[in-house]
Amino acid sequence: MSLKVIIKNARGEILLLNADPKGSFAGFYDFPGGRIDTNEFTTPFFDIIKREILEEIGNIKFVLSPKPVAIGRHLVPASMSKNGSDIRILYLFFEAKYMSGEIVISNEHTGFKWTNFSKEDPTKLLKSGNLEGVKMYLSETMKFENIV
């Protein structure tokens, strides 16, 4: 399982990270987050997300919604995995509001951008579990906005 975070700024733009050109998302974007380490099984999700955000984008300030907002599935093919076997990962997406702080990209990614999915096609930016998750997130967000 991997916890991913959809971070939105004050303009409603979503933070995307340039994926590792040698990884399974090469040529696409990723979201901040990562797998739950074996020793973190009982650790609160917020603490795991905080660790991942610090590792991947630096010491930013953010407000995390406590409930997941979407799910997605990702397959790392055997040819790209360290153990030579397919790796199936379930993504659990959370939403966060970016408050402040400089975004400093780790060596897991090559850059970042803020995007507005009402102006950019997610299928051109994301794939696999990230695309599945953001489609679910956007469809639920649109339904909620139409109700309110």
DABEL-V790143 format. One record per residue. N is the residue number from 0. RES is the residue in one letter. PSI is psi in degrees with one decimal (NA if undefined). OMEGA is omega in radians with two decimals (none if undefined). Layout:
# DABEL-V790143
n-><N:N>
res-><RES:RES>
psi-><PSI:PSI>
omega-><OMEGA:OMEGA>
This chain:
# DABEL-V790143
n-><0:1:2:3:4:5:6:7:8:9:10:11:12:13:14:15:16:17:18:19:20:21:22:23:24:25:26:27:28:29:30:31:32:33:34:35:36:37:38:39:40:41:42:43:44:45:46:47:48:49:50:51:52:53:54:55:56:57:58:59:60:61:62:63:64:65:66:67:68:69:70:71:72:73:74:75:76:77:78:79:80:81:82:83:84:85:86:87:88:89:90:91:92:93:94:95:96:97:98:99:100:101:102:103:104:105:106:107:108:109:110:111:112:113:114:115:116:117:118:119:120:121:122:123:124:125:126:127:128:129:130:131:132:133:134:135:136:137:138:139:140:141:142:143:144:145:146:147>
res-><M:S:L:K:V:I:I:K:N:A:R:G:E:I:L:L:L:N:A:D:P:K:G:S:F:A:G:F:Y:D:F:P:G:G:R:I:D:T:N:E:F:T:T:P:F:F:D:I:I:K:R:E:I:L:E:E:I:G:N:I:K:F:V:L:S:P:K:P:V:A:I:G:R:H:L:V:P:A:S:M:S:K:N:G:S:D:I:R:I:L:Y:L:F:F:E:A:K:Y:M:S:G:E:I:V:I:S:N:E:H:T:G:F:K:W:T:N:F:S:K:E:D:P:T:K:L:L:K:S:G:N:L:E:G:V:K:M:Y:L:S:E:T:M:K:F:E:N:I:V>
psi-><144.3:137.1:124.2:151.5:124.6:102.3:123.5:139.7:-177.0:-22.7:1.2:8.5:150.4:136.3:125.8:142.3:133.6:123.6:155.7:125.5:-12.7:-1.6:-176.5:-11.7:17.3:132.3:-0.6:-176.2:167.1:169.3:152.7:146.1:-177.6:-178.1:151.0:120.3:152.7:-41.8:0.7:10.8:-37.9:3.5:137.2:141.6:-40.6:-41.7:-37.6:-44.0:-42.9:-44.2:-46.7:-42.7:-43.8:-44.2:-40.6:-33.6:8.2:-172.6:68.7:161.6:135.1:158.5:120.0:132.0:133.7:-17.3:144.3:148.7:-12.2:166.2:158.9:163.7:138.5:138.3:120.4:114.4:152.5:-36.3:-18.7:-3.9:152.9:-29.0:1.8:11.8:153.5:141.7:120.7:125.7:130.2:125.9:134.4:115.8:136.3:157.8:141.0:149.7:122.3:128.7:-51.0:174.3:150.7:131.3:119.6:113.9:134.4:-179.5:-0.3:-18.9:169.2:-1.0:-173.3:165.1:155.8:135.6:156.1:113.1:-4.9:-12.7:-19.0:141.1:117.2:-27.6:-17.8:-14.3:-28.6:159.6:168.0:-134.4:-31.4:-42.3:-45.7:-45.1:-43.6:-32.6:-43.8:-45.0:-48.1:-40.0:-39.1:-38.4:-43.2:-43.0:-45.4:-43.4:-31.8:-25.0:-40.9:NA>
omega-><3.14:3.08:3.13:-3.09:3.03:-3.08:-3.14:3.07:-3.09:3.12:-3.13:3.12:-3.09:-3.14:3.05:3.12:3.06:-3.09:3.07:-3.11:3.12:-3.07:-3.08:3.07:-3.11:3.13:-3.13:3.13:-3.13:3.02:3.03:3.11:3.14:-3.07:3.04:3.11:-3.12:-3.11:-3.13:-3.04:-3.13:3.13:3.09:-3.13:-3.12:-3.13:3.11:3.13:3.11:3.11:-3.12:3.13:3.10:3.14:-2.97:-3.07:3.04:-3.02:3.12:3.03:-3.13:3.07:-3.06:2.99:-3.01:-3.09:3.06:-3.12:-3.13:3.04:3.09:3.13:-3.13:3.09:2.98:-3.09:-3.12:-3.11:-3.12:-3.09:-3.11:-3.10:3.09:3.10:3.02:3.07:3.11:-3.07:3.02:3.10:3.02:-3.06:3.03:3.09:3.10:3.06:3.09:-3.13:-3.11:3.09:3.14:3.08:3.14:-3.05:3.08:3.12:3.08:-3.13:-3.07:-3.13:3.12:3.00:3.01:-3.11:3.08:-3.06:2.99:3.12:-3.13:-3.12:-3.12:-3.12:3.10:-3.06:-3.02:3.05:3.03:-3.07:3.09:3.12:3.12:-3.14:-3.10:3.06:3.10:3.14:-3.11:-3.13:3.11:3.12:-3.13:3.12:-3.12:-3.12:3.12:-3.14:-3.04:none>
